[in-house]
Amino acid sequence: MIELMDTTLRDGEQTSGVSFAAHEKLSIAQVLLKELGVNRVEVASARVSEGEFEAVRRVAAWAARTGYLDKLEVLGFVDGTVSLDWIESAGCRVVNLLCKGSYKHVTEQLRKTPERHIADIRAVVEEAERRRIDVNVYLEDWSNGIRRSPEYVFQMIDALRELPIRRFMLPDTLGILNPWNTYEYCKAMVERYPDLRFDFHAHNDYDLAVANVYAAIRAGVKGIHTTVNGLGERAGNAPLSSVLAVIKDQLGEETSAREERINRVSRLVETYSGVHIPPNKPIIGEHVFTQCAGVHADGDSKNNLYCNDLLPERFGRVREYALGKTSGRANIRKNLEALGIDMDEASMRKVTERIIELGDKKEMVTPEDLPYIISDVLHHDNPQEEHRVRILNYSLSLAQGLKPVATLKIEINGEAYEESASGDGQYDAFVRALRRIYSRLNRPFPMLTNYSVSIPPGGRTDAFVQTVISWNYAGVDFKTRGLDADQTEAAIKATLKMLNKIEDQGF
């Protein structure tokens, strides 16, 4: 069993521009421990700020009530009793003591001899034992230490191994390792000290963090440090999602984590951190379970010829089939099946041609767009007229020094309604007017959970704007898209699609 220590709330928060509020730290810690099931969570660095102290105190209070206190860890420093006082006052019981793992660091940064540093560490560890605080030790810059001054690393371990230290943690602090020397150096530690517990802490400066984790486990290391979405200093740390998949599929090892919850955790951290997940990020990226080529969709229909062990259902996802110039009829048929639409071959050919045409223009076609495209291609009536919600008219006004105002007239199931509202922007005013109408009807209105705008490169003022809005309605998350040369109009189109989706599906 491989032990996972997630450091999103400590090392992950060292990502440039990332700072978690107290309630966000608590929420992330709860999801990591209760839902995902990682073994340990590093929640903060001691002595950072009053806000950090309050956040740790709240997390520790929850953990004490629910039996997770021994799974919370705080980074502390070799500073006598200062860090221990901070950690103890916050209510935590485990310190990850930051010690120097290379001769260069101890002599040039601390300007101490190894013997003096060891004596200082010993004093902190003995004081922690007196206070019944468990100790793990980080050997900072261990990767450079084992490469350039291995005798110093061994001197440190030899001097500390008899102390009540639960784990010796081996950081690749500057992300300099590769899988070959990671294996070599970790193997040297495991074989020299078979009775000690080692963790490996990877950084991703060369994009080798996950590969180095693989090598460390192959060498016999049983503890791995990760962050959600790979957050962390500089290029970040080993992403938890990828590490989970590699441990199970490539190494045949087990962890305590429930991988079907990883997508929820990743989206939560994305929201709180403000750092967007790249769409092609393995396991958690928006597009990684999307087949684009028609031949792949065809193969999936024939005994899953284009599937590997990374099945989306494992990670709380579903496979999707992109619509564009490379998709072909197989992708379209997969999307039609999901929508419950059956079409003859002639109609299928016309729809395919239109989707390819849109793809050549670089327009994104989504499953939500299919009913509109079908109505247009097969010369049905205007698709808006077929829907149960129609915008009859609207007016948006914008004046310097005044709040934007929207006046809206819509038709819902044949009945017309009109409202006006002001807002912080034109689209905000539009939505406020729409909410007033739904409030009059005593009907719930979906919660907008995310809003993104993409504009093609080139800087053209008449370029199409694609607005993607994420919604939550009755516990269901979904997205709608709008495409227009005007950003507000694109958002309104996406909103209209949302309203009709709710009416049509009745959830």
Backbone torsions as a table, in degrees:
resi	resn	phi	psi	omega
1	MET	NA	126.3	178.0
2	ILE	-91.7	130.9	-179.2
3	GLU	-90.0	133.5	-178.9
4	LEU	-109.1	126.5	171.0
5	MET	-115.9	116.6	-179.3
6	ASP	-96.4	130.3	-176.5
7	THR	-117.8	30.2	177.3
8	THR	-57.0	-39.8	-174.8
9	LEU	-80.5	-7.1	175.5
10	ARG	-118.1	-72.4	-178.5
11	ASP	-69.2	-36.1	178.4
12	GLY	-63.4	-33.3	179.5
13	GLU	-73.9	-8.8	174.2
14	GLN	-83.1	2.6	171.0
15	THR	-63.7	137.0	-179.5
16	SER	-56.5	125.7	176.7
17	GLY	87.4	-1.6	-177.1
18	VAL	-101.9	129.2	174.5
19	SER	-150.0	118.8	-178.1
20	PHE	-89.9	131.4	172.7
21	ALA	-70.4	165.2	-176.1
22	ALA	-57.7	-45.1	-178.5
23	HIS	-68.7	-27.9	177.4
24	GLU	-71.7	-41.8	176.7
25	LYS	-60.4	-44.0	179.6
26	LEU	-62.2	-45.0	-179.5
27	SER	-62.0	-44.5	-179.5
28	ILE	-66.1	-43.9	178.8
29	ALA	-60.4	-42.5	179.9
30	GLN	-62.6	-44.0	-178.5
31	VAL	-67.9	-41.6	179.8
32	LEU	-62.5	-43.1	-174.9
33	LEU	-85.2	-46.9	-174.3
34	LYS	-81.0	-45.8	-174.2
35	GLU	-89.5	-52.5	-177.0
36	LEU	-77.2	-37.9	175.4
37	GLY	85.4	31.7	172.8
38	VAL	-68.1	161.0	-174.1
39	ASN	-78.4	-37.4	-175.3
40	ARG	-146.0	155.6	177.9
41	VAL	-135.7	124.7	174.1
42	GLU	-88.5	115.5	-166.1
43	VAL	-98.5	-15.8	-175.3
44	ALA	-177.4	172.3	165.9
45	SER	-103.2	138.8	177.3
46	ALA	-67.2	152.3	170.5
47	ARG	71.4	14.0	-175.1
48	VAL	-73.2	-56.2	-175.8
49	SER	-164.9	169.3	175.5
50	GLU	-66.3	-38.2	178.2
51	GLY	-62.7	-38.9	177.9
52	GLU	-66.6	-39.4	178.3
53	PHE	-61.3	-45.1	-179.9
54	GLU	-63.9	-39.6	178.7
55	ALA	-63.3	-45.9	-180.0
56	VAL	-64.9	-39.8	179.5
57	ARG	-60.4	-41.2	179.5
58	ARG	-67.4	-41.8	179.0
59	VAL	-65.4	-42.3	-179.2
60	ALA	-65.5	-38.3	178.9
61	ALA	-63.0	-43.6	176.0
62	TRP	-62.3	-45.5	-177.3
63	ALA	-63.6	-37.3	178.9
64	ALA	-65.2	-37.6	-179.9
65	ARG	-70.5	-29.6	-170.1
66	THR	-109.9	3.2	175.3
67	GLY	86.6	18.3	-179.0
68	TYR	-108.4	8.6	-171.0
69	LEU	-61.4	-37.2	-178.6
70	ASP	-71.7	-7.0	178.8
71	LYS	-96.2	-3.3	177.7
72	LEU	-94.1	135.4	-179.8
73	GLU	-132.2	147.1	-179.3
74	VAL	-128.1	133.3	175.6
75	LEU	-69.3	126.5	177.7
76	GLY	-125.8	171.9	-172.4
77	PHE	-124.2	159.7	178.4
78	VAL	-80.8	81.4	-172.1
79	ASP	-136.5	38.9	-177.3
80	GLY	70.8	-119.6	-178.4
81	THR	-108.3	3.2	-172.5
82	VAL	-62.8	-52.6	179.7
83	SER	-64.6	-40.9	-179.9
84	LEU	-63.3	-39.3	177.1
85	ASP	-61.1	-44.8	-178.4
86	TRP	-62.2	-47.9	-177.6
87	ILE	-65.7	-43.9	-179.3
88	GLU	-65.0	-41.3	179.2
89	SER	-65.5	-32.4	178.7
90	ALA	-75.1	-14.2	177.1
91	GLY	98.0	10.5	-179.4
92	CYS	-95.6	162.6	-173.2
93	ARG	-129.9	9.3	179.8
94	VAL	-135.4	127.5	176.4
95	VAL	-112.8	134.1	170.6
96	ASN	-99.8	99.9	-168.9
97	LEU	-81.5	120.7	-176.8
98	LEU	-85.0	105.5	178.8
99	CYS	-112.5	167.3	-178.0
100	LYS	-89.4	125.0	-176.9
101	GLY	-102.5	6.6	176.3
102	SER	-136.7	148.9	-179.7
103	TYR	-62.3	-35.6	-179.2
104	LYS	-64.2	-42.7	180.0
105	HIS	-65.5	-43.3	-175.2
106	VAL	-70.4	-35.4	-176.6
107	THR	-87.2	-32.1	-174.7
108	GLU	-98.1	-34.3	178.8
109	GLN	-87.4	-48.7	179.6
110	LEU	-83.7	-22.6	-174.8
111	ARG	55.0	48.1	178.4
112	LYS	-128.6	162.3	170.7
113	THR	-80.7	156.8	175.1
114	PRO	-55.5	-38.8	-178.3
115	GLU	-63.7	-40.5	179.0
116	ARG	-66.7	-41.6	179.8
117	HIS	-64.0	-42.1	178.6
118	ILE	-61.9	-41.2	179.1
119	ALA	-63.9	-38.9	178.6
120	ASP	-66.9	-40.6	178.0
121	ILE	-62.9	-45.8	-179.2
122	ARG	-57.1	-40.6	-178.2
123	ALA	-64.9	-40.5	179.5
124	VAL	-67.9	-42.9	-178.7
125	VAL	-63.5	-42.7	-179.6
126	GLU	-66.4	-37.1	177.3
127	GLU	-67.9	-39.6	177.3
128	ALA	-62.3	-40.8	178.2
129	GLU	-62.3	-40.5	179.4
130	ARG	-61.8	-34.2	-179.3
131	ARG	-89.1	1.5	-177.5
132	ARG	61.9	39.8	173.2
133	ILE	-104.1	124.1	179.1
134	ASP	-72.6	150.7	-175.6
135	VAL	-125.9	128.9	162.0
136	ASN	-113.1	152.9	-176.9
137	VAL	-120.2	123.1	168.4
138	TYR	-85.2	130.2	171.4
139	LEU	-99.4	81.9	-174.4
140	GLU	-56.4	136.2	-178.4
141	ASP	64.3	30.0	179.7
142	TRP	-58.1	-37.3	-176.6
143	SER	-61.9	-41.7	174.5
144	ASN	-71.1	-35.4	-179.9
145	GLY	-63.3	-47.7	-177.9
146	ILE	-69.8	-25.0	-179.9
147	ARG	-82.6	-39.5	-171.9
148	ARG	-108.5	-24.3	-179.0
149	SER	-142.7	61.0	-176.9
150	PRO	-60.3	-30.6	179.9
151	GLU	-63.1	-33.5	177.1
152	TYR	-68.5	-43.8	179.3
153	VAL	-58.5	-46.6	-179.0
154	PHE	-67.0	-35.0	176.4
155	GLN	-61.0	-42.9	179.2
156	MET	-61.9	-51.0	-176.7
157	ILE	-63.5	-43.5	-179.8
158	ASP	-59.5	-36.7	-177.2
159	ALA	-78.2	-25.0	-173.7
160	LEU	-105.2	-12.5	-169.0
161	ARG	-64.0	-25.7	-179.1
162	GLU	-87.0	-6.4	178.2
163	LEU	-79.5	162.0	179.6
164	PRO	-75.5	69.5	178.2
165	ILE	-110.0	122.9	-173.2
166	ARG	-77.3	-39.5	-177.1
167	ARG	-143.1	144.4	169.4
168	PHE	-105.8	120.8	-170.8
169	MET	-106.4	128.2	-169.6
170	LEU	-107.5	95.8	-177.9
171	PRO	-89.6	137.3	165.0
172	ASP	-90.6	74.3	-166.4
173	THR	-56.5	-38.4	-177.4
174	LEU	-103.5	8.4	175.9
175	GLY	62.7	41.4	-173.4
176	ILE	-97.7	-10.5	-172.4
177	LEU	-81.8	161.8	170.1
178	ASN	-126.1	170.8	-175.2
179	PRO	-59.4	-31.4	-176.9
180	TRP	-70.7	-51.0	-178.8
181	ASN	-77.9	-23.2	171.4
182	THR	-59.1	-47.1	179.2
183	TYR	-60.9	-46.2	-177.2
184	GLU	-61.4	-47.5	-175.4
185	TYR	-72.2	-40.8	178.6
186	CYS	-67.0	-39.1	177.6
187	LYS	-60.4	-39.8	179.5
188	ALA	-62.0	-39.9	179.7
189	MET	-68.8	-45.7	-176.9
190	VAL	-65.1	-41.7	-178.1
191	GLU	-73.2	-34.6	-179.3
192	ARG	-74.5	-32.1	-176.6
193	TYR	-129.0	68.4	-174.9
194	PRO	-66.0	-17.4	-177.6
195	ASP	-91.1	-3.7	-178.0
196	LEU	-99.8	155.5	177.4
197	ARG	-100.4	127.6	-178.4
198	PHE	-117.4	141.2	169.0
199	ASP	-110.8	151.4	174.2
200	PHE	-117.8	133.4	-175.2
201	HIS	-123.1	104.3	-173.8
202	ALA	-96.0	146.5	167.6
203	HIS	-117.8	155.9	-163.6
204	ASN	-107.9	28.1	-174.0
205	ASP	-58.8	-34.7	177.0
206	TYR	-102.4	15.2	-177.8
207	ASP	60.9	33.9	-178.0
208	LEU	-118.2	11.1	-173.5
209	ALA	-59.3	-47.3	-178.0
210	VAL	-67.4	-41.1	177.6
211	ALA	-62.0	-38.5	179.0
212	ASN	-69.7	-34.8	173.2
213	VAL	-60.6	-45.2	177.0
214	TYR	-54.8	-47.2	-178.1
215	ALA	-66.2	-38.7	-179.8
216	ALA	-63.3	-42.0	179.0
217	ILE	-66.7	-40.6	176.5
218	ARG	-59.0	-31.7	-179.1
219	ALA	-79.8	-10.2	176.3
220	GLY	113.4	2.6	176.6
221	VAL	-71.4	136.0	-174.5
222	LYS	-109.0	-3.8	179.2
223	GLY	-124.2	132.9	-177.2
224	ILE	-127.8	138.2	176.3
225	HIS	-101.4	138.7	-178.6
226	THR	-139.4	169.9	165.7
227	THR	-134.3	151.8	176.0
228	VAL	-68.6	131.7	179.4
229	ASN	65.2	10.9	178.4
230	GLY	73.9	20.4	177.2
231	LEU	-60.7	157.7	175.8
232	GLY	151.6	175.7	-179.8
233	GLU	-55.1	138.2	177.3
234	ARG	56.8	-110.3	-178.8
235	ALA	-87.0	2.3	174.5
236	GLY	93.1	-173.2	-175.8
237	ASN	-112.6	-175.7	177.1
238	ALA	-69.7	122.5	-178.4
239	PRO	-70.4	132.1	-176.8
240	LEU	-56.3	-41.8	-176.5
241	SER	-60.9	-48.0	-179.3
242	SER	-68.3	-38.2	179.1
243	VAL	-61.9	-41.8	178.5
244	LEU	-58.5	-46.8	-178.0
245	ALA	-66.1	-41.5	-178.6
246	VAL	-67.1	-42.8	180.0
247	ILE	-58.9	-43.9	-176.6
248	LYS	-76.7	-49.0	-170.4
249	ASP	-86.5	-37.5	-175.0
250	GLN	-94.4	-26.3	-177.2
251	LEU	-111.4	-13.8	179.7
252	GLY	67.3	24.2	179.8
253	GLU	-102.2	165.3	-179.5
254	GLU	-113.5	154.2	171.3
255	THR	-132.0	174.5	177.6
256	SER	-86.6	-5.7	-172.6
257	ALA	-76.6	145.6	175.9
258	ARG	-97.5	99.5	-170.8
259	GLU	-64.7	-20.9	179.0
260	GLU	-68.9	-11.6	179.5
261	ARG	-96.9	-4.3	-172.0
262	ILE	-65.3	-33.9	-178.6
263	ASN	-65.3	-41.3	178.1
264	ARG	-63.2	-43.1	179.9
265	VAL	-63.3	-42.9	-178.2
266	SER	-63.6	-41.4	179.6
267	ARG	-67.8	-36.6	178.6
268	LEU	-63.0	-47.0	-179.7
269	VAL	-67.5	-36.3	175.5
270	GLU	-58.0	-44.4	-179.7
271	THR	-64.8	-47.6	-175.9
272	TYR	-72.5	-34.3	-176.9
273	SER	-83.4	-26.3	-174.1
274	GLY	77.2	4.2	178.7
275	VAL	-96.4	113.7	-174.8
276	HIS	-74.9	143.6	177.0
277	ILE	-78.6	125.2	176.4
278	PRO	-57.4	139.8	-176.2
279	PRO	-62.6	-21.8	179.0
280	ASN	-102.5	16.3	177.7
281	LYS	-66.0	124.9	-179.2
282	PRO	-52.1	141.6	175.8
283	ILE	75.1	-48.5	-170.0
284	ILE	-112.2	-9.3	180.0
285	GLY	-66.9	149.8	-175.1
286	GLU	-59.6	-32.9	-171.3
287	HIS	-103.9	1.5	-170.8
288	VAL	-72.8	-15.7	174.8
289	PHE	-113.7	31.3	178.8
290	THR	-113.4	121.2	174.6
291	GLN	-86.2	129.7	179.9
292	CYS	-102.0	-45.4	-175.9
293	ALA	-73.2	136.8	180.0
294	GLY	-60.5	-33.4	-179.1
295	VAL	-64.8	-31.0	178.4
296	HIS	-70.5	-43.0	177.8
297	ALA	-63.2	-38.4	177.8
298	ASP	-64.1	-41.4	178.9
299	GLY	-66.2	-33.7	177.8
300	ASP	-65.0	-30.0	178.3
301	SER	-77.1	-13.1	-178.1
302	LYS	-116.5	71.8	175.5
303	ASN	67.1	36.2	173.5
304	ASN	51.5	51.2	-175.6
305	LEU	-67.2	-22.7	-176.6
306	TYR	-112.8	28.1	176.9
307	CYS	-109.3	143.5	171.8
308	ASN	-112.4	-166.2	-177.5
309	ASP	-69.9	-15.4	-179.3
310	LEU	-82.4	68.4	179.3
311	LEU	-75.5	133.8	-174.1
312	PRO	-59.5	-31.9	-178.3
313	GLU	-62.5	-27.4	177.3
314	ARG	-58.9	-32.5	-171.9
315	PHE	-111.7	24.0	178.3
316	GLY	71.2	28.8	-177.7
317	ARG	-122.1	174.8	172.9
318	VAL	-132.1	152.0	177.2
319	ARG	-77.0	139.4	178.3
320	GLU	-123.7	162.4	-178.5
321	TYR	-126.5	114.4	-175.2
322	ALA	-69.5	152.9	177.5
323	LEU	-116.3	120.7	-178.8
324	GLY	-175.9	-163.5	-172.5
325	LYS	-70.8	-19.1	179.6
326	THR	-100.7	1.0	-168.8
327	SER	-74.2	-45.0	-177.8
328	GLY	74.0	178.2	-173.7
329	ARG	-69.1	-29.1	-177.5
330	ALA	-63.5	-44.5	177.6
331	ASN	-62.4	-43.1	-178.4
332	ILE	-64.1	-42.3	-179.4
333	ARG	-63.6	-37.9	177.2
334	LYS	-60.2	-43.4	179.4
335	ASN	-69.1	-37.0	177.9
336	LEU	-65.3	-39.6	178.0
337	GLU	-60.8	-41.0	-180.0
338	ALA	-64.6	-30.2	179.6
339	LEU	-90.1	-4.4	-179.1
340	GLY	73.2	29.3	-178.6
341	ILE	-107.6	131.3	178.0
342	ASP	-113.4	133.4	-177.4
343	MET	-135.0	149.3	175.4
344	ASP	-78.9	168.9	-174.2
345	GLU	-63.0	-39.9	-178.9
346	ALA	-63.2	-44.1	178.5
347	SER	-66.4	-38.9	178.7
348	MET	-60.6	-40.9	-179.5
349	ARG	-63.3	-41.1	179.8
350	LYS	-65.9	-42.7	179.8
351	VAL	-65.1	-40.8	178.4
352	THR	-59.9	-44.3	-179.5
353	GLU	-62.1	-40.4	-179.7
354	ARG	-67.4	-40.4	179.7
355	ILE	-65.2	-40.0	176.8
356	ILE	-63.0	-40.3	177.8
357	GLU	-61.0	-44.6	178.1
358	LEU	-65.1	-38.4	178.9
359	GLY	-63.8	-36.5	177.7
360	ASP	-64.0	-26.9	177.7
361	LYS	-87.6	5.4	-178.9
362	LYS	65.9	20.3	174.1
363	GLU	-81.5	137.3	178.2
364	MET	-82.3	126.9	177.6
365	VAL	-108.1	129.7	-177.2
366	THR	-118.3	164.5	175.7
367	PRO	-56.4	-33.6	178.6
368	GLU	-64.8	-25.8	-179.6
369	ASP	-79.3	-18.9	-172.0
370	LEU	-55.9	-47.7	179.9
371	PRO	-58.9	-35.0	177.4
372	TYR	-65.9	-45.1	-178.6
373	ILE	-64.3	-42.1	-179.7
374	ILE	-62.4	-44.5	179.7
375	SER	-61.1	-40.2	-178.8
376	ASP	-69.9	-48.0	-175.4
377	VAL	-66.6	-39.8	-176.0
378	LEU	-90.5	14.4	172.3
379	HIS	59.6	37.1	171.4
380	HIS	-74.7	179.7	174.7
381	ASP	-64.8	169.9	177.8
382	ASN	-51.4	126.9	-176.3
383	PRO	-59.3	-29.6	176.9
384	GLN	-63.7	-36.1	-177.1
385	GLU	-70.0	-22.8	-180.0
386	GLU	-82.5	-15.0	-177.0
387	HIS	-88.6	159.1	-174.5
388	ARG	-82.5	-14.9	175.1
389	VAL	-121.2	126.0	178.9
390	ARG	-131.5	143.5	171.6
391	ILE	-88.2	116.5	179.1
392	LEU	-83.0	-38.9	179.6
393	ASN	-169.3	153.5	170.8
394	TYR	-155.4	154.6	178.9
395	SER	-134.0	133.0	178.4
396	LEU	-120.0	131.2	178.9
397	SER	-122.6	143.6	-179.2
398	LEU	-139.4	122.6	-179.8
399	ALA	-137.2	142.5	-177.9
400	GLN	-61.1	130.1	177.8
401	GLY	84.8	-3.8	179.4
402	LEU	-122.5	151.7	176.7
403	LYS	-70.5	141.5	174.6
404	PRO	-59.4	147.1	-179.0
405	VAL	-126.9	139.2	176.8
406	ALA	-122.8	135.5	170.1
407	THR	-118.0	127.6	-169.4
408	LEU	-130.4	136.9	172.4
409	LYS	-128.2	118.9	-178.9
410	ILE	-129.0	163.8	177.0
411	GLU	-118.5	125.7	178.1
412	ILE	-120.7	116.0	-179.7
413	ASN	51.0	42.6	175.0
414	GLY	87.4	-6.8	179.3
415	GLU	-105.6	135.5	-178.4
416	ALA	-94.7	141.9	179.3
417	TYR	-138.6	146.7	-177.9
418	GLU	-136.5	138.4	177.9
419	GLU	-152.0	159.0	174.1
420	SER	-128.3	153.8	178.0
421	ALA	-161.9	154.7	171.9
422	SER	-104.8	160.6	-178.6
423	GLY	-157.3	-178.3	-179.5
424	ASP	-79.5	-9.6	175.9
425	GLY	-159.1	173.0	-176.8
426	GLN	-63.9	-42.9	179.6
427	TYR	-69.2	-37.9	177.5
428	ASP	-60.8	-41.8	177.7
429	ALA	-63.8	-40.7	178.3
430	PHE	-59.7	-47.2	-178.2
431	VAL	-66.9	-37.2	178.4
432	ARG	-63.2	-39.8	176.7
433	ALA	-64.9	-40.1	179.1
434	LEU	-64.8	-40.9	178.6
435	ARG	-63.0	-36.0	178.6
436	ARG	-62.6	-39.4	178.3
437	ILE	-63.7	-46.1	-178.8
438	TYR	-68.0	-31.1	176.2
439	SER	-66.4	-40.3	176.5
440	ARG	-59.9	-33.2	-178.8
441	LEU	-87.1	1.9	-177.0
442	ASN	55.5	41.2	179.6
443	ARG	-117.1	139.2	178.9
444	PRO	-67.9	148.8	178.7
445	PHE	-115.0	137.4	-176.7
446	PRO	-59.9	154.8	175.6
447	MET	-91.4	128.4	175.1
448	LEU	-80.5	119.2	-175.5
449	THR	-105.1	-20.5	177.3
450	ASN	-160.7	151.0	-175.5
451	TYR	-145.2	119.6	179.2
452	SER	-134.6	147.9	-178.6
453	VAL	-125.3	132.4	175.7
454	SER	-125.6	137.1	-178.6
455	ILE	-125.7	132.0	179.7
456	PRO	-58.3	148.0	178.8
457	PRO	-66.3	158.1	177.7
458	GLY	123.1	-19.0	173.4
459	GLY	75.8	16.6	179.5
460	ARG	-73.0	134.1	179.6
461	THR	-74.8	-18.1	180.0
462	ASP	-101.3	12.3	-178.5
463	ALA	-67.8	150.4	175.5
464	PHE	-64.8	141.5	174.6
465	VAL	-109.5	129.5	175.2
466	GLN	-106.2	121.6	177.7
467	THR	-108.0	126.3	178.3
468	VAL	-114.8	120.9	-178.4
469	ILE	-117.4	130.8	175.9
470	SER	-99.1	137.6	-176.5
471	TRP	-127.6	157.6	168.3
472	ASN	-130.7	124.5	-179.6
473	TYR	-139.1	123.2	-179.7
474	ALA	54.3	37.3	177.8
475	GLY	81.8	2.9	-179.1
476	VAL	-106.4	129.4	176.2
477	ASP	-95.7	134.7	175.4
478	PHE	-155.3	167.4	-178.0
479	LYS	-124.7	149.5	170.1
480	THR	-132.1	153.1	-176.8
481	ARG	-126.2	147.6	173.9
482	GLY	-132.2	143.4	-177.4
483	LEU	-127.9	124.1	179.2
484	ASP	-164.9	162.6	176.2
485	ALA	-72.6	-19.2	178.7
486	ASP	-106.2	130.2	-175.0
487	GLN	-63.9	-42.3	-179.3
488	THR	-65.9	-41.7	178.3
489	GLU	-62.8	-38.4	177.7
490	ALA	-62.6	-41.7	178.9
491	ALA	-65.8	-38.2	178.7
492	ILE	-65.9	-39.8	176.8
493	LYS	-61.7	-42.3	178.3
494	ALA	-63.5	-37.3	179.9
495	THR	-68.5	-40.0	178.0
496	LEU	-63.2	-39.9	176.9
497	LYS	-61.5	-39.9	179.0
498	MET	-61.0	-46.2	-177.7
499	LEU	-62.5	-41.6	179.9
500	ASN	-72.3	-31.6	175.9
501	LYS	-61.5	-42.2	178.9
502	ILE	-64.8	-44.4	-179.9
503	GLU	-64.1	-43.0	-174.7
504	ASP	-71.1	-38.6	-175.1
505	GLN	-93.6	-20.4	173.3
506	GLY	63.9	28.4	177.0
507	PHE	-95.6	NA	NA
